[in-house]
Amino acid sequence: MKTSVYSTHYDKLRLWLKTNREEQSLSLREVSEKWGKHHSILGKIEQARRKIELVEFIELCQILEVEPHEGLSLLISSMNEEWRGYKG
């Protein structure tokens, strides 16, 4: 079984964050500077080479001015779809 860093659910969350960053025309470096972390950390998160912690997720949402619950709803919906497939 894949670890969560490589799960399809996590991919959807990563893509959601990256899409929100790109829609605002913000570079990895710009977001990372606001975040106070090296740009390689954000790059690794977006490339599925590093897991994102819940607090980091919320911090990034605040920087991107998006609602964390939107990303979490996407994640939960993805997990529910998979769960329905197991029960079905």
Secondary structure, 3 states (H helix, E strand, C coil): CCCHHHCHHHHHHHHHHHHHHHHCCCCHHHHHHHHCCCHHHHHHHHCCCCCCCHHHHHHHHHHHCCCHHHHHHHHHHHHHHHHHHHHC
